[in-house]
Amino acid sequence: MSAVFLHVGQCGNQIGKAFWKKTSQDKAVHEGHTFIHHDGKQRSVHVDSEPKVVQKACKGLKIRDGNIVSGKRGRGTNWALGYHGLKKTGEDHILEDTANQVRKEIERCDMYSGCIMMHSLTGGTGSGLGSRLCEAMREEYPMNHLISCTVAPCLTGESPLQNYNALLTLSYLQRNTDCVVLTYNDDVLGKLQRKMESVSFDAMNTSIASALGGVFLPTDTMTPKIGPSIGMEPWEMIRSVCPLPANKFVQVHHIAKRQLSWAGLQKQMSQGIRRHDSKGNVFGSIGNVVIARGDSTETFYPQMTQGLEKKFRKSFNTVSWNPFPIDIWTAKTNSIGPKDTASITVASNSESIVEYLETVYERSRVKFAAKAYLHWYNKYGVTNEEFEEAFDVVEDIIQNYKSAFS
């Protein structure tokens, strides 16, 4: 049950590079051929509007010839330009070329299960072209899974268009994907600043890639007793964490340490996540998957049944109406590293998404009412009516989450 990865824009390709470095170290990935083809090539397509960025990000990776697609100029951090393309200069080929390479990669799969796309929530290429590609994938492959792994910028970001871009992207992801794994740059930066004085982009990309690998890479729990991994992890994550189709936003928390007990790892994770909103209310969660890697002595599951699961339930404040709010997966090895560490990764469908959505919605509303920067979107084909539709979709997401926890 193979997956095809689609890396879009500078953010998607840089995270992709870190992700594939970790993936290539996993023996089960090579044995199962769900992420990597029998010839050793990645099942991935890489696209950006500028050739230099994508070529640099893909250097050293085992990518098939033709699976790197690029345009000739950037998208100016403008969702409209990324979505509609450069029609006047005849550079619309980037969408068709990407779709063609994805189709070829899917045809190489013994059994295609779905696509995992990595991209930025607000960059011109990652948000605009990413939204268009999500739409195209849903139209072309309506019965297959589609997961978006997207990164939100710091709330104090420099671009005046970032909230508009986020609003439009969120509306398209809600309409076209099965699951959105949303990572906040602010959270990643804060986590790393507690460990090091100076945080590089490489360190941030590696941190995000480790978290994604913690969920997507093979586990013993999801692997048949006879034979190699069949790559069920991404799709089982959707089933476990997103039981309600309208509530599909997931956050991933990851911690890896040497010489710490499972209880110690759980305690450190609990201390490191933000559990309350600005008013002091505790965030709830609809569904969670807890993945333990490096469980060579197979002690994690027994400890979960002996009280550790209750601590996870308390930390993530699981809803009462879900009879199975936590799924447990384990793997004897921890290929996402560092070496000789054990790790815990939690994919959580959390109420905390509401706070971010409301911020994007309210900031965009203020600018929209003042007609600020709208000409940059109208110029490239986005109408004010499309903005109103995006506002409606995001408002519905907010209300759906509030209803799930009321």
SULRA-V927791 format. One record per helix or strand of 2 or more residues. SS is the DSSP state (a for helix, b for strand). FROM is the first residue (numbers start at 1). LEN is the number of residues. If there is no record, write none. Layout:
BEGIN
((SS	FROM	LEN) (SS	FROM	LEN))
END
This chain:
BEGIN
((b	2	7) (a	9	15) (a	27	6) (b	44	5) (a	51	8) (b	68	3) (a	79	6) (a	87	3) (a	93	15) (b	112	9) (a	124	17) (b	145	8) (a	162	15) (b	179	6) (a	185	9) (a	201	16) (a	233	9) (b	249	9) (a	262	11) (b	285	9) (a	300	17) (b	326	6) (b	342	9) (a	353	17) (a	374	5) (a	384	21))
END
